[in-house]
């Protein structure tokens, strides 16, 4: 297993972070104003007054940083993931937009399929951010041929890797995607991530009876139509460029 960690990379690139979000902003006070427009306007004015001495750039930076970077490290309890055992935060990004779409579409399909009696389409809106990553990352890419456990649906092997990376203080790694022919960044230290920028919005629609997910970037225009059977095929295909 030592050969698994023999390669590293001085990584200085943007990565894509694909998270649940909303395309259209909602009234943040609608739960307390009983749909009263005047009360909502008053609440908004009071909020603006409170924030008037805070530089606007700081507010924007704080929102984007918290949304696109900080959440996995600050959430407690942490979720168990491919490289996380639940005792520490792990941040996942993808080197291409398409890889991020296949990764998140797969997990949406898995999560929604687990709901008993689900037959109606389910719509989820997402936001994609670009985040700059600068770190020496352990490079596990192309290692899945020797270690197929890297892309297996059982996470014991990869969680062991994550525990070692975390315990030894390494900032993160580059790993093959299990759902696409691309590469994911797996980060254990938020200090190597910076400059979060909103990139685009996406709308996913899951059709339980067909076991497929459609993905729209422009509303009404399907960018991807992903079947459950596509994940294995995509994992062995060339990366689709956008």
RALIN-V924117 format. One record per pair of residues at least 4 apart in sequence whose C-alpha atoms are under 7 Angstrom apart, sorted by the first residue. I is the first residue (numbers start at 1). J is the second residue. Records with the same first field share a line. If there is no record, write none. Layout:
I: J / J
This chain:
2: 6
4: 140
5: 138
7: 138 / 139
8: 136 / 137 / 138 / 139
9: 136 / 137 / 138 / 139
10: 135 / 136 / 137
11: 133 / 134 / 135 / 136 / 137
12: 133 / 134 / 135
13: 132 / 133 / 134
14: 130 / 131 / 132 / 133
15: 93 / 94 / 95 / 130 / 131 / 132 / 133
16: 93 / 94 / 95 / 96 / 97 / 100 / 128 / 129 / 130 / 131
17: 68 / 93 / 94 / 128 / 129 / 130
18: 100 / 126 / 127 / 128 / 129
19: 126 / 127 / 128
20: 125 / 126 / 127
21: 125 / 126 / 127
22: 125 / 126
23: 125 / 201
29: 33 / 40
30: 34 / 35
33: 39 / 40
36: 40
37: 41
38: 42
39: 43
40: 44
41: 45
42: 46
43: 47
44: 48
45: 49
46: 50
47: 51
48: 52
55: 59
56: 60
57: 61
58: 62
59: 63
60: 64
61: 65
62: 66
63: 67
64: 68 / 196
65: 69 / 70 / 196
66: 70 / 71
67: 71
68: 129 / 196
69: 190
70: 74 / 190
71: 75
72: 89 / 90 / 91
73: 89 / 90
78: 86 / 87 / 88 / 89
79: 86
80: 84 / 85 / 86
81: 85
82: 155 / 158 / 159
83: 158 / 159 / 161 / 162
84: 88 / 89 / 90 / 159 / 162
85: 159
89: 188
90: 186 / 187 / 188
91: 186 / 187 / 188
92: 184 / 185 / 186 / 187
93: 184 / 185 / 186
94: 99 / 100 / 183 / 184 / 185
95: 183 / 184
96: 100
97: 101
98: 102 / 240
99: 103 / 180 / 182
100: 104
101: 105
102: 106 / 179 / 180
103: 107 / 179
104: 108
105: 109 / 213
106: 110
107: 111
108: 112
109: 113 / 206
110: 114
113: 208
118: 208
119: 208 / 209
120: 207 / 208
121: 205 / 206 / 207 / 208
122: 205 / 206 / 207
123: 204 / 205 / 206
124: 203 / 204 / 205
125: 202 / 203 / 204
126: 201 / 202 / 203
127: 200 / 201 / 202
128: 198 / 199 / 200 / 201
129: 196 / 197 / 198 / 199
130: 196 / 197 / 198 / 199
131: 193 / 194 / 195 / 196 / 197
132: 193 / 194 / 195 / 196
133: 192 / 193 / 194
134: 192 / 193
135: 171 / 192
137: 171 / 172 / 173 / 174
138: 172 / 173 / 174
139: 173 / 174 / 175
140: 174 / 175 / 176
141: 174 / 175 / 176
142: 176
143: 147
144: 148 / 150 / 151
148: 152
149: 157
150: 158
151: 177 / 178
155: 159
156: 160
157: 161
158: 162
159: 163
160: 164
161: 165
162: 166
163: 167
164: 168
165: 169 / 170 / 172
166: 170 / 188
171: 187 / 188 / 189
172: 186 / 187 / 188
173: 185 / 186 / 187
174: 183 / 184 / 185 / 186
175: 183 / 184 / 185
176: 182 / 183 / 184
177: 181 / 182 / 183 / 184
178: 235
179: 231 / 232 / 234 / 235
180: 231 / 234 / 235
181: 234 / 235 / 236 / 237 / 238 / 239
182: 239
201: 217
202: 215 / 216 / 217
203: 215 / 216 / 217
204: 213 / 214 / 215 / 216
205: 213 / 214 / 215
206: 212 / 213 / 214
207: 211 / 212 / 213
208: 212
211: 227 / 228
212: 225 / 226 / 227 / 228
213: 225 / 226 / 227
214: 222 / 224 / 225 / 226
215: 222 / 223 / 224 / 225
216: 220 / 221 / 222 / 223
217: 223
226: 230
230: 234
231: 235
232: 236
233: 237
